[in-house]
């Protein structure tokens, strides 16, 4: 249900992938920090509005990072993961920029 909700909120050029467990990755080509933060906030709100099971709602924490020229994929994913955990440890249900 969460993946379907997020897919509906994404642009056609974006790609949603499951990273494992409850973690998803959204690839947003040609998107700067501000655009990525806006899209992540739209996803956060969309997920929160869906009712699951017996009238339960889910909060989502997001980390946002823009791939830097010359950066390795491993470093990019590390920065992204750290931003997501800052969102979780900062009170959840928020978007944090790496």
N, C-alpha and C positions, 0 to 999 in steps of 0.2 A: 504494500500500500504506500509506503514512504517513497519507494523508487518511482511508482506511477505518479504520485503527487509532484515529485521533483521533475520528472520528465515533462509533465504538462506545463511547468513554469519556465523551462529552458528555451533558448532560441534554437533554431534549426541547425546552426553551425556548432552548437555545443555537444559534448559527449559526456554521458554519465556512465561511470564504471564502479563496480563494487570492489573495494580494496580488501575486504575481509571483515567478518563479524558485522558490526553495525557501522562500518566506515565506508563512505563513498567518496569518489573523486570526480570532480567535474572539470573537464578540459574546456577552456574558453579561448579559442584562438583570437588573436588581434584584440585583446582586451587589456586595458591598463588597470592600475590599482583601484581607481575610483569605480570603474565599470564592474570589476570583479567584486568589489565590496557591495555595490548596489544589487548585483545579481544574487550574491550569497544572502543578503538581507531578504530579498524577495523569496528565496527558497526557505529561509528560516521561518518566515511568516506563513508560507504555504503549508509547511509541514505541521506547524502548530495549529492550524485551522482544521485539519482533518480529524475526524472522530474514529477511533479504533476500538473495536470490541464493545464493551459496555460503557459507552460514552466517555472513553478515556482519550486524553490528548498526549502527544509526545512533544518534548522540547528538543531542539537540535542545536548543537554547538558546531561552529564552522571556523576553520582556519583558511586564510586566503594568502596566496603567494603568487607573484608574477615571476615566470621563468626569466632569469637574467642571462644576457649574452655570455657565452663561455662557461656557464654553470653546468655542473654535472647533474644528471637526473637524480642521483643519490642525494646530493646536497639540497636540491630543490625539494625533494620529498621530505627530507629532514626538517627543513625550514617550515614546510607546510604542516607537518605533524606537530612541531613545537607550537605553532600558532593555534592549532586546534586544541591542544592540551591547555594552553593559556585561556582559551574560551571556557573549557570545562572547569578549570580550577578557579576561574574568575566569577563563577556563579552560574555557569551553563546558560543555554538559550541566548547565545550571543555570537557575534562575528568578530574575529580578531585578524588583523593584518600582520603578516610576518615582517 
